[in-house]
């Protein structure tokens, strides 16, 4: 009998992808039998007018709605509680997460915390949150996190200075409307960081110990699209093809890592965000070249496949040569995208802080999926090297 890994796949019931697909929001609500959404978003999206595009569509079709616009970058437990209060005080039958990863993750947490008791920290990984709340509709505007297709969300605990994973069926959207036209307003830094976030999702999904053929296909498709288009989108924000391809790649990478998991980069990235408020995509970018260099010995063939998929290595190259080219090009990519180090941003971390961060990274569970599983001492040293 053929020996193979068993794949366990979770994804939204409905996925619609394409320019202008967000205009189908009312049709989608009617298809799902919903009529009273709470829109979860942030002030920036209100200021640039994106939220009005959705509200106008709802109003023109006589759909009643409420709005929670208090989402912060790297949403906290307090942010979730505030949104949950708005939800419970209204007669809402669903939540619409509109924005980047922060509004989408907040929408997920509001949904499942409306039917689960306790504090959001009570459900952090490895717990699985399978008691689902009201339907979740996600409309991404940044094309990086892939949250619209994943079974994960990430919330920061204000009491414990910890950024934790939450996972399970309750974190899977009911529907996703993936409309790349919102991304043309993204500035250079956000464009670069969300693209590298997607690239990290794809690479880690492919090298993860939990990878299997289904997730491999999504990961390998996303990688070349990201590296071929990120520079174009940074320099020419309204380039339709680049924006479309990056958004699709972000969703493909999201589907990949949602079902095979991320690894050491993400495990080490979350504590940087929690302690120093560095955007998630940027902290991933800071880590990706060095952590890849550390991890390659754990599965040289898989990392070589990544290099070949991105056309950074040729088919005739040995795995060793391909891996060398992968590392070299990841450093070049960071240089081209002007990725700073934590120290360049003015952040300093003493030994005690680094030890706490390493402990939190290990506790997240992500490093255990890495091809090469590090010790706490090795993680501390890796932090020092990227600093």
Secondary structure, DSSP 8 states (H G I E B T S, - for coil): ------------SEEEESTTGGGGHHHHHHHTT--EEEEE--HHHHHTTHHHHHHHHHHHTT-EEEEE----SS-BHHHHHHHHHHHHTTT-SEEEEEESHHHHHHHHHHHHHTTS-S-GGGGBTTSB--S--SEEEEEESSSSS-GGG-SEEEEEETTTTEEEEEESGGGS-SEEEE-GGGGGG--HHHHHHHHHHHHHHHHHHHHSTT--HHHHHHHHHHHHHHHHHHHHHHH-TT-HHHHHHHHHHHHHHHHHHHHH---HHHHHHHHHHHHH---HHHHHHHHHHHHHHHHGGG-HHHHHHHHHHTTSS-TTS-HHHHHHHHHHHHHHHHHHTT---TTTTT----HHHHHHHHHHHHHTSGGGGSSS---HHHHHHHHHHH-
